[in-house]
């Protein structure tokens, strides 16, 4: 329950806060121990002044040690490691950072020389420094070891030399994971245990490779003490020894590369695992692959180097480029998908894709070259998922060349995309067809080349340069027919060069980049050679070229930004660039579009299709000479003008072609009986004979009858119960308006009825839903709708869900009221009383809005109404409409049937009706315990005179034990789906377990006699957890938790919640149960608890002190009341009220103070139930009864 409290507070009190932070440019700060204007004299001074991302550049000199307290700072020597000395003066050196409250993540030390350190630096020892790098540094005369602590810390290309005394080690990996010790040199050091000590199980998954222990090194290279598993140690040179600390267990360590490497040794290529060069290990290498044939077994069980090296690691040149082939037809030695080849390739390999069509999203995470063997005409790659780019470039140095790239892709997902990677080449691709952007560079991508690509027909842009991309070249690309712009350059791109491209549509460039050639170039225009700067071609450029040099005389405005101002191409080309020639483009037919307003037809339907051609200069030509064809003439035919006739169910593609450019429309032909439809039936005046019927599809309605609701639909609502006993009809229409609330389109009910001859003047219209739920309205709804009602429609489209069947509640009945709301008062005024709808005892117009309609029946006169009296612990009277709704209800145990002599009787089981009055709670389920105690069920017919208690009454009896949950005793209201005949009408008692002499017709009443129980109320407990309360003060002697003593709680405590302390408290059997307390009770099975109220009512209503936050409360009356009335004593302080439905073991809709709709504060509080109440402040809740 505590978990629920936390989740609920999060759900209902969540505050969303958005912080917009403007990026700041990184800065370089300079340090010189000689001082000078603009220089810091100490490294620490520069660090204190720096901001995240800055660089500290240090001039030659000798400096004191320093502390890094900020993330992502780079500290480097301007002139190399020998020029900058950090003298630690036999004390602890650089701290990165200084404390746990500081963050030095991503620190880079580059080219510094540390002397006399104890040690020279500590990384991550006192606070976070993950992802830090120490490179190109010298650590000399260390007294104590270097101690990197954290994740992904790298030591690269450093020299560790000289020690003062005999330190335990030179570097200790402790609390170090995924760290990299690579290409370092250890020279002239003498550690006590080893150069590198792996200490504690937290030293795991580290990589130690490429390091050199030179001849002056004395001692073990590696020492293990309680080290973790998974460390990788290979390609190290002159490893002089390895040792395990006494009394500790050897970890699992990889002494070779974890995958085969391709390498050359002595100018010969090999592939295999590589280990380390071990000092003094000189076994033979028979095959000359540079790997000793005999594995090197390490001492102390530390493992085996299965590939010890013959020579220093530098003698092995790793990786040889390979060419991998992809063919969707398969074949020996080829891959069938591009992704499979990418996954198998090494970063220097080339992948050649042969002719074919590939459907996949290719993630390229290595510096590969991927090219189509025969160009864009031969290889098409289409997105398998719209959520990812077709080619997602996630490594530096990738080349993608010669592909047709097709979508669709989702918002912000490009055809080819590289975000944050450098030196990639995107060349000669055709990126078109529903990608968001054709090509996109983002992040801090640098040095990339986008060349000779065609980007067209994308849903947003052709080429996009965003974020902080810098130094990229966009050259000789062609972009047309992209939905927004051919080129977009915005956010913070800089120093990009964009030239010789052809942009036939608009561009959006909001940053200062170079929009022309970086230098003057020599080119030809109209047969004459020229030299000068060349920009780009723009389809919308309207300038002149008076000097006839192919460059416009006026600049081209590319975009205007409020901050950066105007941005222009000063050298716009008068034609497109081709082989150093500017050529004026001739308009060409680029697109053919086939009218696809309608693409689904019923057999026998005809339609006139049309096609339109669009040229490269955006000229639209509708009357070209098209050649029309149908791919499946057996499904549908099309003539030379585009006239289509649907022949048989199936699918066909219609193609309109002109000058080699095609446009298509995929057409589906269906049989009418396979489409969503409604059957409309008109009965003859005898009410039995079908006079006419017609089934119409939703699609048929759309095409052949007027559509009501407008292009975007119209919002229509039905009011639910007001739950306000002082205002049940609520003429103001301000309570519970969200019960039915949809924005819909549909067909007039009158038009549908007219298809079968219209409605009867004094008749009614009956509806049946897919769930068999019935509905009925008077014919006046169609013949003479009241002005408050407006036209009735059958809606088949909803703005949120779409068209039925995607809209699962459709088709549904709505009224086009003037104010968009059909309220309870509207129902009272517009409809005769017999057609009013109620939820329990509350008027509810929402019940008129029948859903899932499959049948509309037009009958000459309405069915006669009737009542059924129920008497037991309480007395109820239900009418025909309520009974029929209960029969149609999908809840378990409601409707029941019995077939006898070929006729099917349908109605409600007798036990269900008994359950409505067998205790004081009319909504509680059937009481099995009371049935077991025993009572008599009387079924009564008041006789011909219809008067209760006269001599013509007829009564049959059943024992409660025989009725108990027996569906073979039912009270039928229909036979073969028709009302009962005279003599049996309105209800007849039938069923397999009803003897013939007890099959009573014309039933008027059901009485329960001899019910057990003497209490004032029954608290019904369901199996599982129950949230309950007592509505009034209990009688002395019956007012403690002992009232739950007979409940099998399966060992669970009875709980209350102390909001002030925020604690759950169990109730002892002698603890008082008070009104206004919410109590949690677990029951192993359904049961009932009798409670008795104090006959001497308290003089003042009980109260309960509530605390800010969630409180467990009860409801203090025996009749339901709206939440806002029941909580009036804290009306300014309560926020949210949530009840618990024990039958389903789930929380109910919340009520929110002041809300309307589905969370209205008029939702009723129910006697006997407990609630969670969220208070904005402390307060006192007073009971509304004593």
ZIVEN-V155270 format. One line per field, one symbol per residue. ss: DSSP state (A for helix, B for strand, O for the rest). A space follows every 10 residues. Layout:
ss=???
//
This chain:
ss=OAAAAAAAAA AAAOOOOOOO OOOOOOOBBB BOOOOOOOBB OOAAAAAAAO OOOOBBBBOO BBBOOOBBOO OOOBBBBOOO OOOBBBBBBB BOOBBBOOOO OOBOOOOBBB OOBBBBBBOO BBBOOOOBOO OOBBBOOBBB BBOBOBBBOB BOOBBBOOBB BBBOOOOOBB BBBOOBBOOB BBOOBBBOOB OOOBBBBBBO OOOBOOBBBO OBBOOOOBOO OBBBBOOOOO BBBBOOBOBO OBBBOOOOOO OOBBOOOOOO BBBBBOOBBB BBOOOOOBOO OOOOOOOOOO BOOOOBBOAA AOOBBOOOBO OOAAAOBBOO OOBBBBOOOO OOOBBOOAAA AAAAOOOOOB BBBOOBBBBO OBBBOOOOBB BBOOOOOOBB BBOOOOOOOO BBBOOOOOBB BOOBBBOOOO OOOOOBBBBO OOOOBBBOOB BBOOOOBBBB BBOOOBOOBB BOOBBBOOOO BBBBBOOOOB OOBBBOOBBB OOOOBBBBBO OOOBOOBBBO OBBOOOBBBO OOOBOOOOOO BBBBBOOBBB BBOOOOBBOO OOOOOOOOOO BOOOOBBBBB BOOOBBBBBO OOBOOBBBOO BBBOOOOOBB BBBBOOOOOB BBOOOBBBOO BBBBBOOOOB BOOOOOBBBB OOOOOBBBOO OOBBBBOOOB BBBBBBBBOO BBBBBBBBBB OAAAOOBBBB BBBOOOOOOB BBBBBBBAAA AAAAOOBBOO OOOBBBBBOO OOOOOOOOOO OOOOOOOOOB BBBBBBBBAA AAAAOOOOOO OOOBBBBBBO OOOBBBBBOA AAAOOOOOOO OBBBBBBBOO OBBOOOOOOO OBBBBOOOOO BBOAAAAAAA OOAAAOOBBO OBBOAAAAOO OOBBBBBBBO OOOOOOBBBB BOOOBBBBBA AAAAAAAAOO OOOOBBBBBB OOBBBBBBBA AAAAAOOOOO OOOOOOOAAA AAAOOBBBBB BOOOOOOOOO OOOBBBBBBA AAAOOOOOOB BBBBBOOBBO OOOOOOOBBB OOOOOAAAOO OOOOBBBBBO OOOOOOBBBB BOOBBBBBOO OOOBOOOOOB AAAAOOOOOO OOOOBBBBOO OOBBBBOOOO OBOOOOBOBB BBBOOOBBBB BOBOOOOOOO OOBBBBOOBB BBBBOOOOOO BBAAAAOAAA OOOBBBBBBB BOOOOBBOOO BBOOOOAAAO OOOBBOOOBB BBBBBOOOBB BBOOOO
//
